[in-house]
């Protein structure tokens, strides 16, 4: 195979298999840093070996075996006591599929990735560390990508990740899905992880592609497992509904050339009606329990979009009210920015711009590209194209994703020509 072909195959394998490889290695070694190091080494070896031998029929199995063998070599070199030797022995016999009797997991869930999430989301860890650590180990996001998702400096995020791993190791936090009576105390963190995992897939923080389909699929898969584990938790059901309602539009968010297509310009006839119908039914079931929460509210917002026959039929006033309700649960500036969009669409651009101005004055979103991008769009809709140019230029200074950058450049050119 040519070098570009191999690089493409390895990149695809990374997107599809990283989380499973790392999760399996953490289970059998108990060493988070070793697991990541050996997984990275396996992908590096694939660049050379696959060019010579071809891409294996099961890339994930090849990568897991290669990483496991690398971990075994490291442990053998470092084995200075019985504990390390036992870890090495575990790696040697861990050749087959997951064995629940060996792992000792009493949840009945045979899923390394789900166990990884619940381990990361132990209540002994701060909520930000729980989410960040899972995104790093399960999704393979880089520290800078996670830092941008949390709107914090890269150094701050790096310290959080180091402290979280150390806490898990020093506290002896078990690598398992907890028994049913302990599930509620970890629900918030676990749902947050799955939600952000989907978000990173739906709109990648950086890179060439706007959408990372594998992350969206993995988030939905995990949400379905959680819904089976906790059928009486309306927020779990609400999260699954939310992901399905968003995913129904995923294929129409970019055109054949990979360019971003805005919601109002998407082909609604190409939306996945099966996912929309399932999401709507799940949302209705969750709301009937009478315990509303942030994921149910967001699912209701997504349903407003998904069920509008045309863009003009969208009930922006209802969406604005729902975002106002959401701020009670999640008083974040990003939620308030989304409400500004809805208000701008229902009450006019000037009303939305007033809310944007409040956020600009507070400064919490100073480095968030969607703040000036939102301001630019509202100015453009209000015919204030000269002011919109400056806002688009600021957004372009901050954006990391290539597809979003090209879209902003297109809008900027339109405003300049106008």
Steps between C-alpha positions, in 0.01 A plus 500: 500500500609857443592720795190722458276189492656366819479834675132522406436146628680567829313829546170318445603228745589765757156657470326163526719300740695730734245490781463122494876438489573733791202377703611137463860580596390695806291204610782251474788719623332744736752760379343791310823656378639163387176425316513827305872467430467144366193589295688788339791266429267250334362763265855611419596140417194470277636773271797279416356150527181565306694652212702180480232239582176678412218614728385208717145371470431607861708812566374533855608149595843556342547827685385355834733200470794718399436744785456216748828340395673835539356537849617148587855588391495815715369318805754222462783751489367689798384199704671529835236338718212257507239765413667590170552134415132431558409788266724347234335162550158659452611643167627162383172320563274785384483364146128436468182705543408661827440246780268633773620242751858618457417870510278477804252760371165440675301731274456244224616757241774358280620823345848634565412845371201535731709379794757762405236774514373393841855479633574851377172623646564382855356755747845540659606697189391858422234507227726687254773239547254214448387630164845608381669172590239295315524717190876454508503123546182394323478744210872561454453877516819693552552716806468822292169376353361425844625832634314681220184302576519615864616853410807473726876534433679189374732493803202501735342206321828306496525537879142382544569185299816418695326551834202287395718204397698526822180508705369184331829321560555612858140448610479156340182590310376174338468470125138392472139603460373538857206296634153641444467674837814708430408605146313824591803665663691476174218572258570872457864448406430204272227683311727802467772285347268337246352840411840662440619193312208543260561876476861446398380261231219729384719810474868417530702751703775503239621320191390458141160334552206674662340170603674196659239233431665234715474716814131568436431130455698407812316759712162370383608140566607588854179699559296194401695283744443757776128513420482123547696528826287784640154476337336707775734801467325759277822692437663187356204455267508871423867484404440211260209694347719807462779311325260328259324824410832667424645198320197493270639816336867398499530395135355829375736724700767488229463482123675264258809721508516494880376857537281600796127534432304712746184366664271724295659379173506127578295254296234405753378222275834326556474507879472157663130473584553174691737671742270802530198282581695293754644814659156661527352189664788478748464868585127460560566200728763693697280810545210288626704419811468861611868551584631741235872551463751658262517210254122478471481875438772483236320207339183712489697774323638246252148369444382853409757505222456138389121520469484834315399424142691804369746741655229769506278268705753488786346625826789723607297659781447158655869419455596826668273419795651152528851645505385737774384197699827322426698782661339403832674165480811600303578870558786499252588777255476255210137425582433873522666546160267240350206682656625822338480329161144385565394845624663659197301271271168552681518865606741643246878537469525799734345302787752224448789744472409652837544160663826443312628835623441387860711192441775705334508735799534209745795360305452129580482413128779732386683217320189312381463542125122455501452821700628733224356263239155539657541876519603502135200297389255719688661813353483346153132416544438856615669646190797639695756337273790736574484413871450134410832500313693587816316233699567232237868596495515454878328161477754388239782584738358253753350213298691168492285279276577526128139456383377772734788725389403465135137576582595816691728606215210458259270712717775762538541522122123543458494785750799670341343483155175638641 
